[in-house]
């Protein structure tokens, strides 16, 4: 199990156990984390699973592939340098302790 922390816009933090191989989006839905909509179910076609990755941990992730980069231009909340689509982040043991911040809106 890998610990992932989701930080809500009011600063509330929820830390959950993630299964390696699942996405950060799937982990959020499985644990009832509010603020991730994931309309397309993880197909990289909706951008409603937007998160801001803790800047100090960005280097742990591979860079977004072109399709994710394109969808990141359509997020409801502002795209920032640490914006990622949580459905495209696969949980690995190296991501132990990952912190992601939920955006103010997904739609
Ligand atoms: S769930 Fe639709 S882009 Fe991530």
Backbone and ligand atoms as CSV (ligand in chain L), in Angstrom:
chain,resi,resn,atom,element,x,y,z
A,1,UNK,N,N,0.838,-1.203,0.000
A,1,UNK,CA,C,0.000,0.000,0.000
A,1,UNK,C,C,0.875,1.255,0.000
A,2,UNK,N,N,0.370,2.243,-0.656
A,2,UNK,CA,C,1.085,3.515,-0.796
A,2,UNK,C,C,0.174,4.607,-0.239
A,3,UNK,N,N,0.696,5.429,0.633
A,3,UNK,CA,C,-0.114,6.518,1.211
A,3,UNK,C,C,-0.175,7.700,0.242
A,4,UNK,N,N,-1.409,8.131,-0.045
A,4,UNK,CA,C,-1.623,9.322,-0.869
A,4,UNK,C,C,-2.472,10.289,-0.038
A,5,UNK,N,N,-2.096,11.547,-0.028
A,5,UNK,CA,C,-2.859,12.559,0.710
A,5,UNK,C,C,-3.525,13.509,-0.274
A,6,UNK,N,N,-4.833,13.691,-0.076
A,6,UNK,CA,C,-5.615,14.640,-0.871
A,6,UNK,C,C,-5.915,15.823,0.040
A,7,UNK,N,N,-5.637,17.024,-0.447
A,7,UNK,CA,C,-5.867,18.224,0.350
A,7,UNK,C,C,-7.021,19.002,-0.286
A,8,UNK,N,N,-8.060,19.204,0.505
A,8,UNK,CA,C,-9.230,19.939,0.015
A,8,UNK,C,C,-8.944,21.435,0.017
A,9,UNK,N,N,-9.807,22.196,-0.651
A,9,UNK,CA,C,-9.567,23.638,-0.775
A,9,UNK,C,C,-9.635,24.346,0.579
A,10,UNK,N,N,-10.300,23.732,1.564
A,10,UNK,CA,C,-10.334,24.353,2.898
A,10,UNK,C,C,-9.156,23.914,3.771
A,11,UNK,N,N,-8.248,23.157,3.179
A,11,UNK,CA,C,-7.059,22.735,3.908
A,11,UNK,C,C,-7.190,21.376,4.571
A,12,UNK,N,N,-8.403,20.817,4.549
A,12,UNK,CA,C,-8.600,19.484,5.134
A,12,UNK,C,C,-7.794,18.457,4.345
A,13,UNK,N,N,-7.116,17.601,5.070
A,13,UNK,CA,C,-6.284,16.580,4.424
A,13,UNK,C,C,-6.871,15.197,4.676
A,14,UNK,N,N,-6.913,14.378,3.642
A,14,UNK,CA,C,-7.350,12.987,3.780
A,14,UNK,C,C,-6.238,12.109,3.237
A,15,UNK,N,N,-5.731,11.236,4.064
A,15,UNK,CA,C,-4.676,10.311,3.637
A,15,UNK,C,C,-5.265,8.916,3.538
A,16,UNK,N,N,-5.046,8.289,2.384
A,16,UNK,CA,C,-5.635,6.973,2.149
A,16,UNK,C,C,-4.557,6.009,1.659
A,17,UNK,N,N,-4.882,4.726,1.721
A,17,UNK,CA,C,-3.995,3.688,1.190
A,17,UNK,C,C,-4.342,3.462,-0.265
A,18,UNK,N,N,-3.364,3.554,-1.118
A,18,UNK,CA,C,-3.568,3.338,-2.545
A,18,UNK,C,C,-2.917,2.023,-2.961
A,19,UNK,N,N,-3.540,1.371,-3.918
A,19,UNK,CA,C,-2.994,0.125,-4.447
A,19,UNK,C,C,-2.126,0.461,-5.649
A,20,UNK,N,N,-0.896,-0.020,-5.638
A,20,UNK,CA,C,-0.004,0.213,-6.778
A,20,UNK,C,C,-0.666,-0.339,-8.044
A,21,UNK,N,N,-0.565,0.417,-9.089
A,21,UNK,CA,C,-1.179,0.013,-10.362
A,21,UNK,C,C,-2.475,0.747,-10.632
A,22,UNK,N,N,-3.152,1.170,-9.569
A,22,UNK,CA,C,-4.347,1.993,-9.748
A,22,UNK,C,C,-3.911,3.436,-9.983
A,23,UNK,N,N,-4.849,4.233,-10.473
A,23,UNK,CA,C,-4.514,5.652,-10.662
A,23,UNK,C,C,-4.856,6.442,-9.401
A,24,UNK,N,N,-4.326,7.652,-9.335
A,24,UNK,CA,C,-4.651,8.541,-8.212
A,24,UNK,C,C,-6.139,8.902,-8.269
A,25,UNK,N,N,-6.714,8.967,-9.461
A,25,UNK,CA,C,-8.158,9.206,-9.609
A,25,UNK,C,C,-8.951,8.017,-9.055
A,26,UNK,N,N,-8.606,6.809,-9.467
A,26,UNK,CA,C,-9.318,5.613,-8.980
A,26,UNK,C,C,-9.216,5.507,-7.462
A,27,UNK,N,N,-8.077,5.848,-6.937
A,27,UNK,CA,C,-7.877,5.794,-5.490
A,27,UNK,C,C,-8.805,6.778,-4.790
A,28,UNK,N,N,-8.954,7.966,-5.371
A,28,UNK,CA,C,-9.848,8.971,-4.777
A,28,UNK,C,C,-11.289,8.454,-4.782
A,29,UNK,N,N,-11.738,7.943,-5.907
A,29,UNK,CA,C,-13.129,7.468,-5.994
A,29,UNK,C,C,-13.360,6.297,-5.038
A,30,UNK,N,N,-12.411,5.400,-4.959
A,30,UNK,CA,C,-12.556,4.218,-4.105
A,30,UNK,C,C,-12.626,4.593,-2.630
A,31,UNK,N,N,-12.095,5.762,-2.307
A,31,UNK,CA,C,-12.057,6.188,-0.904
A,31,UNK,C,C,-13.016,7.328,-0.602
A,32,UNK,N,N,-13.901,7.624,-1.553
A,32,UNK,CA,C,-14.931,8.637,-1.310
A,32,UNK,C,C,-14.392,10.040,-1.170
A,33,UNK,N,N,-13.276,10.318,-1.814
A,33,UNK,CA,C,-12.707,11.674,-1.766
A,33,UNK,C,C,-13.563,12.589,-2.651
A,34,UNK,N,N,-14.113,13.623,-2.070
A,34,UNK,CA,C,-14.916,14.553,-2.861
A,34,UNK,C,C,-13.994,15.521,-3.583
A,35,UNK,N,N,-14.443,15.939,-4.765
A,35,UNK,CA,C,-13.652,16.924,-5.501
A,35,UNK,C,C,-12.997,16.360,-6.738
A,36,UNK,N,N,-13.134,15.042,-6.926
A,36,UNK,CA,C,-12.678,14.409,-8.167
A,36,UNK,C,C,-13.943,13.898,-8.860
A,37,UNK,N,N,-14.231,14.394,-10.045
A,37,UNK,CA,C,-15.456,13.997,-10.739
A,37,UNK,C,C,-15.195,12.814,-11.670
A,38,UNK,N,N,-14.181,12.907,-12.481
A,38,UNK,CA,C,-13.781,11.817,-13.370
A,38,UNK,C,C,-14.909,11.377,-14.305
A,39,UNK,N,N,-15.480,12.336,-14.984
A,39,UNK,CA,C,-16.617,12.074,-15.878
A,39,UNK,C,C,-16.335,11.010,-16.933
A,40,UNK,N,N,-15.143,11.000,-17.464
A,40,UNK,CA,C,-14.855,10.069,-18.575
A,40,UNK,C,C,-14.353,8.726,-18.083
A,41,UNK,N,N,-14.225,8.575,-16.786
A,41,UNK,CA,C,-13.829,7.273,-16.247
A,41,UNK,C,C,-12.350,6.963,-16.384
A,42,UNK,N,N,-11.573,7.962,-16.708
A,42,UNK,CA,C,-10.127,7.736,-16.766
A,42,UNK,C,C,-9.570,7.631,-18.169
A,43,UNK,N,N,-10.337,8.072,-19.153
A,43,UNK,CA,C,-9.905,7.972,-20.553
A,43,UNK,C,C,-9.146,9.200,-21.040
A,44,UNK,N,N,-8.816,10.106,-20.133
A,44,UNK,CA,C,-8.087,11.315,-20.510
A,44,UNK,C,C,-8.897,12.161,-21.490
A,45,UNK,N,N,-10.196,12.242,-21.251
A,45,UNK,CA,C,-11.060,12.969,-22.181
A,45,UNK,C,C,-11.976,13.980,-21.499
A,46,UNK,N,N,-11.763,14.274,-20.206
A,46,UNK,CA,C,-12.708,15.194,-19.564
A,46,UNK,C,C,-12.045,16.274,-18.704
A,47,UNK,N,N,-10.902,16.006,-18.168
A,47,UNK,CA,C,-10.169,16.942,-17.299
A,47,UNK,C,C,-10.906,17.270,-15.999
A,48,UNK,N,N,-11.863,16.418,-15.602
A,48,UNK,CA,C,-12.550,16.653,-14.328
A,48,UNK,C,C,-11.924,15.837,-13.186
A,49,UNK,N,N,-10.715,15.405,-13.416
A,49,UNK,CA,C,-9.954,14.710,-12.366
A,49,UNK,C,C,-8.686,15.509,-12.066
A,50,UNK,N,N,-8.752,16.800,-12.393
A,50,UNK,CA,C,-7.612,17.712,-12.234
A,50,UNK,C,C,-7.139,17.778,-10.780
A,51,UNK,N,N,-5.844,17.734,-10.587
A,51,UNK,CA,C,-5.251,17.966,-9.261
A,51,UNK,C,C,-3.990,18.804,-9.435
A,52,UNK,N,N,-3.591,19.436,-8.331
A,52,UNK,CA,C,-2.304,20.125,-8.274
A,52,UNK,C,C,-1.372,19.254,-7.440
A,53,UNK,N,N,-0.301,18.822,-8.046
A,53,UNK,CA,C,0.655,17.964,-7.345
A,53,UNK,C,C,1.574,18.841,-6.489
A,54,UNK,N,N,1.861,18.366,-5.277
A,54,UNK,CA,C,2.811,19.075,-4.415
A,54,UNK,C,C,4.064,19.389,-5.243
A,55,UNK,N,N,4.403,20.663,-5.405
A,55,UNK,CA,C,5.500,21.011,-6.306
A,55,UNK,C,C,6.802,20.258,-6.031
A,56,UNK,N,N,7.109,20.045,-4.760
A,56,UNK,CA,C,8.373,19.366,-4.428
A,56,UNK,C,C,8.372,17.911,-4.884
A,57,UNK,N,N,7.184,17.373,-5.209
A,57,UNK,CA,C,7.101,15.963,-5.610
A,57,UNK,C,C,6.885,15.788,-7.114
A,58,UNK,N,N,6.805,16.887,-7.839
A,58,UNK,CA,C,6.535,16.788,-9.275
A,58,UNK,C,C,7.558,15.898,-9.996
A,59,UNK,N,N,8.796,15.988,-9.552
A,59,UNK,CA,C,9.861,15.246,-10.228
A,59,UNK,C,C,9.691,13.733,-10.079
A,60,UNK,N,N,8.827,13.300,-9.154
A,60,UNK,CA,C,8.580,11.859,-8.991
A,60,UNK,C,C,7.745,11.309,-10.138
A,61,UNK,N,N,7.059,12.214,-10.850
A,61,UNK,CA,C,6.130,11.781,-11.900
A,61,UNK,C,C,6.766,11.915,-13.271
A,62,UNK,N,N,6.429,10.993,-14.155
A,62,UNK,CA,C,6.847,11.219,-15.543
A,62,UNK,C,C,6.084,12.426,-16.084
A,63,UNK,N,N,6.638,13.132,-17.047
A,63,UNK,CA,C,5.931,14.292,-17.584
A,63,UNK,C,C,4.626,13.863,-18.259
A,64,UNK,N,N,3.665,14.789,-18.348
A,64,UNK,CA,C,2.401,14.418,-18.993
A,64,UNK,C,C,2.615,14.051,-20.466
A,65,UNK,N,N,1.905,13.049,-20.918
A,65,UNK,CA,C,1.994,12.703,-22.349
A,65,UNK,C,C,1.178,13.744,-23.125
A,66,UNK,N,N,1.333,13.800,-24.441
A,66,UNK,CA,C,0.685,14.867,-25.225
A,66,UNK,C,C,-0.826,14.961,-25.030
A,67,UNK,N,N,-1.511,13.837,-24.913
A,67,UNK,CA,C,-2.974,13.881,-24.755
A,67,UNK,C,C,-3.346,14.504,-23.412
A,68,UNK,N,N,-2.603,14.154,-22.357
A,68,UNK,CA,C,-2.868,14.757,-21.044
A,68,UNK,C,C,-2.558,16.250,-21.088
A,69,UNK,N,N,-1.469,16.606,-21.709
A,69,UNK,CA,C,-1.082,18.014,-21.806
A,69,UNK,C,C,-2.176,18.815,-22.507
A,70,UNK,N,N,-2.739,18.236,-23.549
A,70,UNK,CA,C,-3.810,18.917,-24.292
A,70,UNK,C,C,-5.056,19.081,-23.421
A,71,UNK,N,N,-5.429,18.024,-22.701
A,71,UNK,CA,C,-6.626,18.099,-21.847
A,71,UNK,C,C,-6.418,19.063,-20.684
A,72,UNK,N,N,-5.200,19.214,-20.248
A,72,UNK,CA,C,-4.925,20.128,-19.134
A,72,UNK,C,C,-5.226,21.580,-19.515
A,73,UNK,N,N,-5.286,21.843,-20.807
A,73,UNK,CA,C,-5.663,23.192,-21.250
A,73,UNK,C,C,-7.159,23.437,-21.112
A,74,UNK,N,N,-7.928,22.414,-20.746
A,74,UNK,CA,C,-9.389,22.555,-20.669
A,74,UNK,C,C,-9.907,22.435,-19.234
A,75,UNK,N,N,-9.037,22.476,-18.254
A,75,UNK,CA,C,-9.494,22.335,-16.864
A,75,UNK,C,C,-10.381,23.514,-16.464
A,76,UNK,N,N,-11.363,23.251,-15.616
A,76,UNK,CA,C,-12.275,24.308,-15.160
A,76,UNK,C,C,-11.544,25.304,-14.268
A,77,UNK,N,N,-10.697,24.799,-13.406
A,77,UNK,CA,C,-9.876,25.676,-12.556
A,77,UNK,C,C,-8.576,25.970,-13.297
A,78,UNK,N,N,-7.943,27.028,-12.879
A,78,UNK,CA,C,-6.724,27.475,-13.560
A,78,UNK,C,C,-5.679,26.364,-13.669
A,79,UNK,N,N,-5.090,26.255,-14.854
A,79,UNK,CA,C,-3.969,25.328,-15.006
A,79,UNK,C,C,-2.711,25.988,-14.464
A,80,UNK,N,N,-2.023,25.260,-13.597
A,80,UNK,CA,C,-0.777,25.749,-13.023
A,80,UNK,C,C,0.352,24.801,-13.448
A,81,UNK,N,N,1.592,25.191,-13.215
A,81,UNK,CA,C,2.704,24.327,-13.624
A,81,UNK,C,C,2.650,22.931,-12.998
A,82,UNK,N,N,1.999,22.815,-11.841
A,82,UNK,CA,C,1.916,21.509,-11.181
A,82,UNK,C,C,0.568,20.830,-11.412
A,83,UNK,N,N,-0.179,21.289,-12.402
A,83,UNK,CA,C,-1.467,20.640,-12.723
A,83,UNK,C,C,-1.226,19.303,-13.407
A,84,UNK,N,N,-2.004,18.323,-13.000
A,84,UNK,CA,C,-1.986,17.006,-13.653
A,84,UNK,C,C,-3.395,16.439,-13.628
A,85,UNK,N,N,-3.627,15.462,-14.515
A,85,UNK,CA,C,-4.889,14.719,-14.478
A,85,UNK,C,C,-4.636,13.485,-13.627
A,86,UNK,N,N,-5.421,13.352,-12.559
A,86,UNK,CA,C,-5.141,12.266,-11.610
A,86,UNK,C,C,-5.389,10.887,-12.204
A,87,UNK,N,N,-6.173,10.819,-13.282
A,87,UNK,CA,C,-6.386,9.501,-13.907
A,87,UNK,C,C,-5.154,9.035,-14.670
A,88,UNK,N,N,-4.232,9.971,-14.900
A,88,UNK,CA,C,-3.027,9.621,-15.661
A,88,UNK,C,C,-1.815,9.435,-14.757
A,89,UNK,N,N,-2.038,9.492,-13.447
A,89,UNK,CA,C,-0.947,9.241,-12.496
A,89,UNK,C,C,-1.144,7.839,-11.937
A,90,UNK,N,N,-0.266,6.952,-12.305
A,90,UNK,CA,C,-0.340,5.578,-11.807
A,90,UNK,C,C,0.431,5.477,-10.501
A,91,UNK,N,N,-0.236,4.888,-9.517
A,91,UNK,CA,C,0.394,4.730,-8.200
A,91,UNK,C,C,1.522,3.697,-8.302
A,92,UNK,N,N,2.682,4.101,-7.814
A,92,UNK,CA,C,3.827,3.185,-7.722
A,92,UNK,C,C,4.419,3.333,-6.315
A,93,UNK,N,N,5.209,2.368,-5.884
A,93,UNK,CA,C,5.812,2.492,-4.547
A,93,UNK,C,C,6.613,3.777,-4.389
A,94,UNK,N,N,7.163,4.277,-5.482
A,94,UNK,CA,C,7.965,5.511,-5.420
A,94,UNK,C,C,7.116,6.724,-5.046
A,95,UNK,N,N,5.795,6.608,-5.197
A,95,UNK,CA,C,4.914,7.737,-4.891
A,95,UNK,C,C,4.448,7.739,-3.442
A,96,UNK,N,N,5.033,6.899,-2.606
A,96,UNK,CA,C,4.679,6.889,-1.183
A,96,UNK,C,C,4.733,8.307,-0.614
A,97,UNK,N,N,3.627,8.710,-0.010
A,97,UNK,CA,C,3.585,10.038,0.601
A,97,UNK,C,C,3.194,11.153,-0.353
A,98,UNK,N,N,2.747,10.798,-1.554
A,98,UNK,CA,C,2.361,11.818,-2.535
A,98,UNK,C,C,1.225,12.686,-1.973
A,99,UNK,N,N,1.331,13.980,-2.205
A,99,UNK,CA,C,0.292,14.923,-1.783
A,99,UNK,C,C,-0.254,15.610,-3.025
A,100,UNK,N,N,-1.568,15.589,-3.173
A,100,UNK,CA,C,-2.208,16.309,-4.283
A,100,UNK,C,C,-3.270,17.242,-3.716
A,101,UNK,N,N,-3.380,18.412,-4.311
A,101,UNK,CA,C,-4.326,19.440,-3.878
A,101,UNK,C,C,-5.493,19.457,-4.853
A,102,UNK,N,N,-6.701,19.482,-4.322
A,102,UNK,CA,C,-7.898,19.502,-5.165
A,102,UNK,C,C,-8.164,20.930,-5.622
A,103,UNK,N,N,-8.563,21.101,-6.867
A,103,UNK,CA,C,-8.830,22.449,-7.374
A,103,UNK,C,C,-10.188,22.952,-6.869
A,104,UNK,N,N,-10.440,24.258,-6.968
A,104,UNK,CA,C,-11.707,24.797,-6.471
A,104,UNK,C,C,-12.920,24.292,-7.231
A,105,UNK,N,N,-12.739,23.880,-8.453
A,105,UNK,CA,C,-13.864,23.293,-9.200
A,105,UNK,C,C,-13.325,22.396,-10.307
A,106,UNK,N,N,-14.205,21.463,-10.723
A,106,UNK,CA,C,-13.835,20.533,-11.799
A,106,UNK,C,C,-14.691,20.758,-13.045
A,107,UNK,N,N,-15.802,21.485,-12.870
A,107,UNK,CA,C,-16.734,21.674,-13.991
A,107,UNK,C,C,-17.030,23.167,-14.128
L,1,LIG,S1,S,-11.113,11.046,-15.551
L,1,LIG,FE1,FE,-11.485,12.120,-17.403
L,1,LIG,S2,S,-9.556,12.968,-17.868
L,1,LIG,FE2,FE,-9.227,11.943,-16.003
